[in-house]
Amino acid sequence: MSTISQTKRPLVLVTGANGQLGKELRQLETKWPEFEFLFLSREDLPIHHFELVRNFFKATHPSFLINCAAYTAVDKAEQEEELAFQINAEAVGVLAAICKEQDCKFVHVSTDYVFDGLANRPYREDDLTNPQGVYGASKLAGEKEAVLLNPDAVIIRTSWVYSSFGKNFVKTILRLLQEKPSVSVVDDQIGSPTYAADLAVAILEIISLKSWKPGVYHFSNEGEISWCTFAKAIAALTHSNTPIQAITTAEFPTPAKRPAWSVLDKSKIKAVYGIKIRPWKESLADCLELLSK
């Protein structure tokens, strides 16, 4: 856990500090000197314990909370429903309620999995939700808790998150390209990747603005691609000659159903907060360059 200095800069708490987004926010800490940051792992603060969280807030007086803590094991969630809901819903309610009580601005990160993946245009924030598995259902329950207990919350849905940190699709493909004679990747699921570093910048830009506009927002990098196209771009950018085969979702069954369509409409976050969003390939190249070092 980071320490708090005695300065009067606004304190930003970041939960889920050891995840991809938490680590990207930590990388940006020195670039946002107007804030004091405190990065919290699960061990530092069990976020589903109401009184523990309340006492922590009373001791630290944060101005902002960015909740990156999440249960993200999509397939495992089918067997661990109670744990998924505890982290993705119950804990979100605790944080939302205490932020409201303690006058702390609350930013919560959600997912494209709240939708059923049957759309034929990018999903807007007010489109009907219809999660197809435990993970999506738990994340949607968390959104509802946040809005119910703290109408002033900002909720950001994102998709296909990757980073130079943690486990993710990009790092898995890089490993498979080195280990396998060929790699098979699903080609009938379409979405937009999100470089966690870009999402981290967007969140810090939002909390830096003097105007706070609560509500649900969508963020991912620009462009619509399949997982197979994504994998082929990773191979091309790293000059790998390992062949990549396109397969169908039916040929690669998983315990949890994946949305066939995950493209998010980002007009609202651009219009309301003036967020600039990069093309997916530009961000991917940056991440791969970091990983090559």
Residue pairs with C-beta under 8 A, 6 or more apart in sequence:
1 38
1 39
1 40
1 41
1 44
2 37
2 38
2 39
4 11
4 36
4 38
4 60
5 36
7 36
9 33
9 34
9 35
9 36
10 34
10 35
10 36
10 63
10 64
11 35
11 36
11 37
11 38
11 60
11 61
11 62
11 63
11 64
12 35
12 36
12 37
12 38
12 62
12 63
12 64
12 65
12 66
12 207
13 38
13 40
13 60
13 62
13 64
13 65
13 66
13 104
14 22
14 25
14 26
14 37
14 38
14 39
14 40
14 65
14 66
14 68
15 22
15 40
15 45
15 47
15 65
15 66
15 67
15 68
15 69
15 95
16 22
16 40
16 41
16 42
16 67
16 68
16 69
16 70
17 23
17 26
17 39
17 40
17 41
17 44
17 68
18 41
18 42
19 68
19 69
19 70
19 72
19 165
19 166
20 161
20 162
20 163
20 165
20 166
20 168
20 196
21 68
21 109
21 161
21 163
21 196
21 199
21 200
22 39
22 68
22 69
23 163
23 165
23 166
23 196
24 163
24 165
24 196
24 197
24 199
24 200
25 37
25 39
25 66
25 68
25 200
25 203
25 204
26 37
26 39
27 197
27 200
28 197
28 200
28 201
28 204
29 37
32 204
32 208
34 208
35 64
35 204
35 207
38 60
38 62
42 69
45 52
45 53
45 56
46 52
47 53
47 67
47 69
47 87
47 91
47 94
47 95
48 86
48 87
48 90
48 91
48 94
49 94
50 94
50 97
50 98
53 94
53 95
53 98
54 98
54 101
54 102
57 98
57 99
57 102
57 104
58 102
61 102
62 102
62 104
63 104
63 105
64 104
64 105
64 106
64 107
64 207
65 95
65 99
65 104
65 105
65 106
65 107
66 107
66 109
66 203
66 207
67 92
67 95
67 106
67 107
67 108
67 109
68 109
69 87
69 91
70 87
70 88
70 109
70 139
71 77
71 80
71 83
71 84
71 86
71 87
71 88
71 135
71 138
72 135
73 80
73 135
74 113
74 133
74 135
74 254
74 256
74 258
75 254
75 255
75 256
76 255
77 84
77 133
77 134
77 135
77 138
77 256
78 133
78 134
78 255
78 256
79 255
80 134
81 134
81 138
84 134
84 135
84 138
85 134
85 137
85 138
85 141
87 138
88 135
88 138
88 139
88 141
88 142
89 138
89 139
89 141
89 142
89 144
89 145
90 145
91 142
92 108
92 142
92 143
92 145
92 146
93 142
93 145
93 146
93 148
93 149
95 106
95 108
96 106
96 108
96 145
96 146
96 148
96 149
96 150
96 153
97 149
97 150
98 104
99 105
99 106
99 150
99 153
100 106
100 149
100 150
100 152
105 152
105 154
105 207
105 212
106 146
106 150
106 152
106 153
106 154
107 153
107 154
107 155
107 156
107 203
107 206
107 207
108 142
108 143
108 146
108 153
108 154
108 155
108 156
109 155
109 156
109 157
109 158
109 199
110 139
110 140
110 142
110 143
110 155
110 156
110 157
110 158
110 216
111 135
111 136
111 139
111 157
111 158
111 159
112 123
112 157
112 158
112 159
112 160
112 191
112 220
112 259
112 262
112 264
113 131
113 132
113 133
113 135
113 136
113 139
113 259
114 129
114 131
114 136
114 139
114 140
114 143
114 157
115 123
115 127
115 129
115 130
115 131
115 136
115 259
115 262
116 130
116 131
116 132
116 259
117 132
117 189
117 258
117 259
117 260
117 261
117 262
118 260
118 261
119 127
119 261
119 263
120 261
121 263
121 265
122 224
122 263
122 264
122 265
122 266
123 218
123 262
123 263
123 264
123 265
124 218
124 265
124 267
124 268
125 157
125 215
125 216
125 217
125 218
125 265
125 268
126 216
129 140
131 137
131 139
131 140
132 256
132 257
132 259
133 256
133 257
134 256
135 256
143 155
143 216
146 153
146 155
147 153
147 155
151 214
152 212
152 214
153 214
154 206
154 212
154 213
154 214
154 215
154 217
155 215
155 216
155 217
156 199
156 202
156 203
156 216
156 217
156 218
156 219
156 269
157 216
157 217
157 218
157 219
157 264
158 194
158 199
158 218
158 219
158 220
158 264
159 191
159 192
159 193
159 194
159 220
159 262
159 263
159 264
160 169
160 191
160 192
160 193
160 194
160 220
160 230
160 262
161 168
161 193
161 194
161 196
161 199
162 168
162 169
162 170
162 171
162 193
162 194
162 195
162 196
162 287
163 195
163 196
163 197
163 287
164 197
164 287
164 290
164 291
165 196
169 193
169 227
169 230
169 231
170 234
170 284
170 287
170 288
170 291
171 291
173 183
173 185
173 230
173 231
173 234
173 235
174 234
174 238
174 288
174 291
176 183
176 242
177 183
177 234
177 235
177 238
177 240
177 242
178 240
178 242
180 242
181 242
181 243
182 242
182 243
182 244
182 245
183 231
183 242
183 243
183 244
183 245
184 244
184 245
184 246
184 247
184 251
184 252
185 227
185 228
185 230
185 231
185 244
185 245
185 246
185 247
186 226
186 227
186 228
186 246
186 247
186 248
186 249
186 251
186 252
186 258
187 226
187 227
187 228
187 229
187 246
187 247
187 248
188 226
188 248
188 249
188 260
189 226
189 227
189 249
189 258
189 259
189 260
189 261
189 262
190 224
190 225
190 226
190 260
190 261
190 262
190 263
191 220
191 224
191 225
191 227
191 259
191 261
191 262
191 263
192 220
192 221
192 222
192 223
192 224
192 225
192 262
192 263
192 264
192 280
193 220
193 221
193 225
193 230
193 280
193 283
193 284
194 219
194 220
194 221
195 221
195 278
195 280
195 283
195 284
195 286
195 287
197 283
197 286
197 287
198 221
198 277
198 278
198 283
199 219
202 219
202 269
202 273
202 275
202 277
205 273
205 274
205 275
206 273
206 275
209 273
213 272
213 273
215 268
215 272
217 268
217 269
217 272
217 273
218 264
218 265
218 266
218 268
218 269
219 264
219 266
219 269
219 275
219 277
220 263
220 264
220 266
220 277
220 280
221 277
221 278
221 279
221 280
221 283
222 266
222 277
222 278
222 279
222 280
223 279
223 280
223 281
224 263
225 233
225 280
226 246
228 244
228 246
228 247
230 280
230 284
231 244
232 244
233 281
233 284
234 240
234 284
234 288
235 242
235 244
237 284
237 285
237 288
238 288
238 292
249 258
249 260
266 275
266 277
269 275
269 277
270 276
270 277
